[in-house]
Amino acid sequence: MSTAVKIVMIEDDHGHARLIEKNIRRANISNEIIHFDVGQSALDHLFSEDIRANEPLLILLDLNLPDMQGTDILAEVKRDERLKRALVVVLTTTDDTAEVQRCYDLGCNVYITKPVDYESFAAAIRQLGLFLSVIQAPEIE
């Protein structure tokens, strides 16, 4: 049985969030996207029983949030027995190699640096949409 992947976007910049969603839709991905602009609200949602019991899940994660670091969210998600299987795509302006490595060490699946200019960012998000269109969620055991 295949279950639709829920997409949780954690992004405090509303312009970037709209751009991400627009380009995901352009890639013909119609999955539900739930947007959070602060980390604590996102964590509360991710750790709710409804979400934890109904995988699969894709998390689009910005690292620089107003109330916490995205790496803290990533670490909590990957420590949880149910949530650790969620795909996590980090979308951030941070391109520091140590930070990129830290995210992979914590368990992120893909790390995308947001380019500063709109066209490059839109192109990166279109690539993400293509990536999402070819992945399939694993069966829940």
Secondary structure, DSSP 8 states (H G I E B T S, - for coil): -----EEEEE-S-HHHHHHHHHHHHHTT----EEEESSHHHHHHHHTSHHHHHS--EEEEE-SB-SSSBHHHHHHHHHHSTTGGGSEEEEEES---HHHHHHHHHHT-SEEEE--SSHHHHHHHHHHHHHHHHH-------
